[in-house]
Amino acid sequence: MATLYVTPTGSDSNNGTSIGTSKLTISGAIEAASNGSGNGYGNGDTILVYPSASTGATYHESLLDLGGWEIGGPKKNLTIQAVTSSYPVTVDAERDSYIFKMYHYTILRGFTLTGSITFACISSNGSDNALQNKYDQCTFTGLLEGSALSAPGASEVVACKFQNINASAASVLTSGNSSATPLYE
């Protein structure tokens, strides 16, 4: 299990294994991550995504597919975490259809997600609804048309906030488990 780093000053030609050799994009870190093993949250690589040293950071990325069988096997068991002790980390889909497409045992923690038109995050594995992804302490805001989250099967939504979205965007939560009452603003 490795830890990969993403910073606004990184480069995707770096190996991402330290702050000094960080990746520039989340997609670059996902590509560098190894496939996890076992069945359980966080048993694979961890991707830490940082803001800049003096302000929050917005990563303009979308269609971050964590690798379904149709593209060579899943990146199972990843933890993708925004390091938000000082400043927020935002991922803006810039009107694309989704930000993250997650498969099995992935944890997404601490991000502000905005700008998608279908889903901010979607849990998917074809016809397999026994997914176990975790959305932890994320803020879903300013979503343009669709839903905030598709979390089928055994996915968990924990301590997430939903801001400036319509009722249909929030209602999709009923298809997954909610370990804590989400906050709607």
Protein Blocks (a to p, Z undefined) as FASTA:
>chain_A
ZZddddfkbcfkbgolafklccfbfklmmmmpccdedjdehiaccddddddfkbccdddd
ehiaehiaknopaaehiacdddfklbccdddekhpabfbdcfehiacehiacehiakbmb
dcdehjalkbccddehiacehifklcfbdcehjbdcehiacehiafklmmmmmmmccfbd
cddZZ
